[in-house]
Amino acid sequence: MSDNPLSARLGAQDISIKAAQERRARSQAQRRLWLDVHLYLGLVVGAMLAVIGLTGSLLVFWQEIDEWLDPAMFTVAAPPEGERAFAPLSDIRAALEGALPEGAKAGGFSAPRTENGCYKVYYQEKSSGDTRRLCIDPYRAKVLDDKVYWSKSGVLGHSFMSFLFQLHWSLLLYDFFGDNGVVVGVAAILLIVSVASGVYLWWPPPGKWRAALTLKSGARGERLNYDIHKLAGIYTALVMLAVLVSGISMNLHDQFVWAVERAAPLSPAQRGENKSGPAEGRSAIPFEAAVADAAASYPEGRLANVGFPEKEDGVYKICRDEIAALSRFIGTRCVDVDQYSGAILGVADPVEGTAGDVFMQWQWPLHSGRAFGMPGRLLVFATGLACPALFVTGVIRWLQKRRARKETAGRRAAGARGPSVG
């Protein structure tokens, strides 16, 4: 072994340089791997993301769009007393029972959102198999209209809003192949990986954050396309991840619940496992009685939805929202009521529920943006619009790099052949 200090220092320096080169090579290889992952996931599911995102933007305001497209069906003129003049729920039930065709069964109703709204009831028509939607005037207890919502005969028979929902959650695969959203759910999982890989590839080194978060001054052509893709992705990444996860919770619900329960159990009310007691010759109480029984214990908020029992042991599910005392973000409480006795069987809200319950209750408010009011809805709306922009700019970026590789390969091939001899 040499005792020369200079040789020792040079040897250590060589080792350090070699280690740095190896780290750089590993980093470059890792980056190339994630570039490929991001690219191919984008090409495979990017078009799906564009459609899902664009339809999702519209569906953020689906109720407002419904009312704008068909005001005669969905809106009424309110008297000066406003909601205080609503007809009793017993009158609404009588109007509903008189309007339902023979053999039809309603699944429940949505209460008016405003004093100009209506009771919306969805039911399946026995003769055609169609799902229809009827609206009832909350003041006069009269049916405003009754139209096909989802048509069993095909997508051309759907209402506009039903078509949008079908396109959004299943890409119409439910209508054509009976797919219950599994394809879109799996695509959402892949898109989460795509978003995560995009954030990894974007992450700037120290001192480069401003450039990474802004559009380059004077950028044009290829650079402008790259910056649009980069900024659209990073500024929507957090909302995109929330929307994708919440979408999985709906499209792959059973699998999602299984995963959640590995970390935090769900209550029977959240799992939908509460059952009414045996009928023992009793008839089900009318829904207005169930609403009153729930309100006797939990009167806060505005009546939002009432779900009807589907089976003999099913329950009424009475949901009220705008309950400020619950949470700034989730103000909804749902109460399960025995359909025979009117007894309270369970409650699902952010206060009484388990940690798993609360996590599940966040999913729809996050997906729709309603957890954060109008700003949240606008964020989800903008994120949906960014989806087609991300797909288009991503494809353009891929084509640009593909063309550049071909040109480089052509120049190398020409150089290898050498100059031509005249």
TORMI-960329 format. One line per 2 residues: number of its first residue (from 1); their letters; for each residue x, y, z of C-alpha. Coordinates in steps of 0.5 Angstrom, whole numbers, plus 500, padded with zeros to 3 digits. Example, Ala and Ser with C-alpha at 12.3 -4.5 7.8 and 13.67 -1.06 7.14 Angstrom:
1) AS) 525,491,516 ~ 527,498,514 $
***
This chain:
1) MS) 500,500,500 ~ 503,507,498 $
3) DN) 504,512,504 ~ 504,518,499 $
5) PL) 498,522,502 ~ 497,525,495 $
7) SA) 496,518,492 ~ 491,517,497 $
9) RL) 487,523,496 ~ 487,522,489 $
11) GA) 484,515,490 ~ 479,518,495 $
13) QD) 477,523,490 ~ 476,518,484 $
15) IS) 472,513,489 ~ 468,519,490 $
17) IK) 467,521,483 ~ 465,514,481 $
19) AA) 460,514,486 ~ 457,520,484 $
21) QE) 457,518,477 ~ 453,511,479 $
23) RR) 448,515,483 ~ 447,520,477 $
25) AR) 446,514,472 ~ 441,511,477 $
27) SQ) 437,517,478 ~ 437,518,470 $
29) AQ) 435,511,469 ~ 429,512,475 $
31) RR) 427,518,471 ~ 427,514,464 $
33) LW) 423,509,468 ~ 418,514,470 $
35) LD) 418,518,464 ~ 416,511,460 $
37) VH) 410,510,466 ~ 407,517,465 $
39) LY) 407,516,458 ~ 404,510,456 $
41) LG) 399,511,462 ~ 397,517,459 $
43) LV) 397,514,452 ~ 392,508,454 $
45) VG) 388,512,459 ~ 389,519,457 $
47) AM) 383,519,452 ~ 378,516,458 $
49) LA) 381,522,463 ~ 379,527,458 $
51) VI) 372,524,457 ~ 371,523,464 $
53) GL) 374,530,466 ~ 370,534,461 $
55) TG) 363,530,463 ~ 365,531,470 $
57) SL) 366,539,470 ~ 359,539,467 $
59) LV) 356,535,472 ~ 359,539,478 $
61) FW) 353,543,476 ~ 348,538,474 $
63) QE) 342,541,478 ~ 343,548,475 $
65) ID) 343,545,468 ~ 337,541,469 $
67) EW) 333,547,472 ~ 336,551,466 $
69) LD) 334,546,460 ~ 327,544,463 $
71) PA) 325,550,468 ~ 317,548,467 $
73) MF) 319,541,470 ~ 324,543,475 $
75) TV) 322,550,478 ~ 316,553,481 $
77) AA) 314,560,483 ~ 314,561,490 $
79) PP) 309,565,494 ~ 312,570,499 $
81) EG) 312,565,505 ~ 317,561,501 $
83) ER) 318,554,504 ~ 314,556,510 $
85) AF) 308,555,505 ~ 310,548,503 $
87) AP) 305,543,503 ~ 305,537,508 $
89) LS) 309,531,506 ~ 302,527,507 $
91) DI) 300,531,501 ~ 306,530,497 $
93) RA) 305,522,498 ~ 298,522,496 $
95) AL) 301,526,489 ~ 306,521,488 $
97) EG) 302,515,489 ~ 297,518,485 $
99) AL) 302,519,479 ~ 306,512,479 $
101) PE) 304,507,474 ~ 301,500,476 $
103) GA) 307,496,479 ~ 312,502,479 $
105) KA) 316,502,485 ~ 320,509,487 $
107) GG) 326,508,491 ~ 325,515,494 $
109) FS) 326,522,493 ~ 330,529,493 $
111) AP) 327,535,497 ~ 327,542,494 $
113) RT) 334,545,494 ~ 331,552,494 $
115) EN) 324,555,495 ~ 323,555,487 $
117) GC) 325,547,487 ~ 321,541,487 $
119) YK) 321,534,490 ~ 324,529,485 $
121) VY) 322,522,485 ~ 326,516,481 $
123) YQ) 322,510,479 ~ 322,504,475 $
125) EK) 317,503,470 ~ 315,496,470 $
127) SS) 312,495,463 ~ 318,498,459 $
129) GD) 324,497,465 ~ 326,505,464 $
131) TR) 328,509,470 ~ 323,515,470 $
133) RL) 323,522,474 ~ 317,526,476 $
135) CI) 317,532,479 ~ 312,535,485 $
137) DP) 310,542,486 ~ 312,543,494 $
139) YR) 307,548,495 ~ 301,545,491 $
141) AK) 303,538,491 ~ 301,537,484 $
143) VL) 306,533,479 ~ 309,538,474 $
145) DD) 312,533,469 ~ 314,525,469 $
147) KV) 319,524,463 ~ 324,518,462 $
149) YW) 331,519,465 ~ 334,512,463 $
151) SK) 332,508,457 ~ 333,501,457 $
153) SG) 332,501,450 ~ 339,505,449 $
155) VL) 343,511,450 ~ 339,515,445 $
157) GH) 333,514,449 ~ 336,517,456 $
159) SF) 335,524,458 ~ 341,529,457 $
161) MS) 343,529,464 ~ 342,521,465 $
163) FL) 347,521,458 ~ 352,525,462 $
165) FQ) 352,521,468 ~ 353,514,464 $
167) LH) 358,517,460 ~ 362,520,466 $
169) WS) 362,513,471 ~ 362,508,465 $
171) LL) 363,511,459 ~ 357,508,456 $
173) LY) 360,501,458 ~ 354,499,462 $
175) DF) 349,501,457 ~ 352,496,452 $
177) FG) 356,491,456 ~ 353,491,463 $
179) DN) 360,494,466 ~ 358,497,473 $
181) GV) 364,502,472 ~ 369,497,473 $
183) VV) 373,499,467 ~ 373,507,469 $
185) GV) 375,505,477 ~ 381,501,474 $
187) AA) 383,507,470 ~ 382,511,476 $
189) IL) 387,507,479 ~ 392,508,473 $
191) LI) 391,515,473 ~ 393,516,480 $
193) VS) 400,513,478 ~ 400,517,472 $
195) VA) 399,523,477 ~ 404,521,482 $
197) SG) 409,520,476 ~ 408,527,473 $
199) VY) 409,530,480 ~ 415,526,481 $
201) LW) 418,528,474 ~ 416,535,475 $
203) WP) 419,536,482 ~ 424,542,481 $
205) PP) 431,542,484 ~ 433,547,490 $
207) GK) 433,554,487 ~ 428,552,481 $
209) WR) 421,553,484 ~ 419,559,481 $
211) AA) 421,557,474 ~ 417,550,475 $
213) LT) 411,554,477 ~ 410,559,472 $
215) LK) 410,560,464 ~ 416,561,461 $
217) SG) 416,568,458 ~ 416,568,451 $
219) AR) 415,561,450 ~ 412,558,444 $
221) GE) 411,552,440 ~ 414,546,443 $
223) RL) 416,550,450 ~ 409,553,450 $
225) NY) 406,546,450 ~ 411,543,455 $
227) DI) 409,549,460 ~ 402,548,459 $
229) HK) 402,541,460 ~ 406,541,466 $
231) LA) 402,547,469 ~ 396,544,468 $
233) GI) 398,538,471 ~ 401,541,477 $
235) YT) 396,546,479 ~ 390,541,479 $
237) AL) 394,535,482 ~ 391,535,489 $
239) VM) 384,536,487 ~ 385,531,481 $
241) LA) 388,526,486 ~ 382,527,491 $
243) VL) 377,526,485 ~ 380,520,483 $
245) VS) 380,517,490 ~ 373,519,491 $
247) GI) 371,516,484 ~ 374,509,486 $
249) SM) 370,509,492 ~ 364,509,488 $
251) NL) 366,505,482 ~ 369,500,486 $
253) HD) 365,501,492 ~ 366,494,495 $
255) QF) 373,493,494 ~ 374,500,497 $
257) VW) 370,499,503 ~ 374,493,504 $
259) AV) 381,497,504 ~ 378,502,508 $
261) ER) 376,497,514 ~ 383,494,514 $
263) AA) 385,501,517 ~ 378,503,521 $
265) PL) 372,499,521 ~ 365,502,519 $
267) SP) 359,502,523 ~ 353,498,521 $
269) AQ) 349,505,518 ~ 355,507,514 $
271) RG) 355,500,511 ~ 348,500,510 $
273) EN) 347,494,514 ~ 341,496,519 $
275) KS) 335,492,518 ~ 328,493,520 $
277) GP) 325,488,525 ~ 320,483,523 $
279) AE) 313,486,520 ~ 309,481,524 $
281) GR) 303,483,520 ~ 304,490,521 $
283) SA) 304,495,515 ~ 310,500,513 $
285) IP) 309,507,516 ~ 308,512,511 $
287) FE) 315,516,509 ~ 312,522,512 $
289) AA) 312,519,519 ~ 319,516,518 $
291) VA) 321,523,517 ~ 318,526,523 $
293) DA) 321,520,527 ~ 328,522,525 $
295) AA) 326,529,526 ~ 324,528,533 $
297) SY) 331,526,535 ~ 335,530,530 $
299) PE) 331,536,527 ~ 337,540,525 $
301) GR) 338,542,518 ~ 334,542,511 $
303) LA) 331,535,509 ~ 335,533,503 $
305) NV) 333,526,501 ~ 329,520,503 $
307) GF) 330,513,501 ~ 325,508,501 $
309) PE) 325,501,504 ~ 327,496,498 $
311) KE) 325,490,502 ~ 321,487,508 $
313) DG) 327,488,512 ~ 329,495,509 $
315) VY) 329,502,512 ~ 328,509,511 $
317) KI) 334,513,510 ~ 332,520,512 $
319) CR) 338,525,510 ~ 338,532,512 $
321) DE) 344,537,510 ~ 346,544,512 $
323) IA) 347,542,519 ~ 353,547,521 $
325) AL) 354,544,528 ~ 356,538,525 $
327) SR) 362,540,520 ~ 364,546,516 $
329) FI) 365,541,510 ~ 360,536,511 $
331) GT) 354,538,514 ~ 350,532,512 $
333) RC) 346,527,517 ~ 343,520,515 $
335) VD) 338,517,520 ~ 336,510,519 $
337) VD) 329,509,521 ~ 325,502,522 $
339) QY) 320,502,517 ~ 314,499,522 $
341) SG) 316,502,528 ~ 319,508,527 $
343) AI) 325,507,531 ~ 332,510,530 $
345) LG) 336,504,528 ~ 343,508,527 $
347) VA) 346,515,525 ~ 351,516,520 $
349) DP) 354,523,521 ~ 361,526,522 $
351) VE) 360,527,529 ~ 357,520,531 $
353) GT) 361,516,526 ~ 367,512,526 $
355) AG) 374,514,523 ~ 372,510,517 $
357) DV) 365,513,517 ~ 368,520,516 $
359) FM) 373,518,511 ~ 367,515,507 $
361) QW) 363,521,508 ~ 368,525,505 $
363) QW) 368,522,498 ~ 362,525,495 $
365) PL) 363,532,498 ~ 370,531,495 $
367) HS) 368,528,488 ~ 363,534,487 $
369) GR) 367,539,490 ~ 361,541,495 $
371) AF) 365,540,501 ~ 368,547,500 $
373) GM) 362,550,497 ~ 362,554,491 $
375) PG) 370,555,491 ~ 370,547,491 $
377) RL) 365,546,486 ~ 369,551,481 $
379) LV) 376,548,483 ~ 373,541,481 $
381) FA) 370,544,475 ~ 377,547,473 $
383) TG) 380,540,474 ~ 375,537,469 $
385) LA) 377,542,464 ~ 384,541,465 $
387) CP) 383,533,463 ~ 382,534,456 $
389) AL) 388,539,456 ~ 393,535,459 $
391) FV) 391,529,454 ~ 392,533,448 $
393) TG) 398,537,450 ~ 401,530,452 $
395) VI) 400,527,446 ~ 403,533,442 $
397) RW) 409,532,447 ~ 410,525,445 $
399) LQ) 409,526,438 ~ 414,532,438 $
401) KR) 419,527,442 ~ 418,521,437 $
403) RA) 419,526,431 ~ 426,528,434 $
405) RK) 428,521,435 ~ 427,519,428 $
407) ET) 431,525,426 ~ 436,524,430 $
409) AG) 436,517,428 ~ 436,519,421 $
411) RR) 442,523,422 ~ 446,518,425 $
413) AA) 445,513,420 ~ 447,518,414 $
415) GA) 453,519,418 ~ 455,512,419 $
417) RG) 454,511,411 ~ 459,517,410 $
419) PS) 459,522,404 ~ 456,520,398 $
421) VG) 461,519,392 ~ 459,523,386 $
***
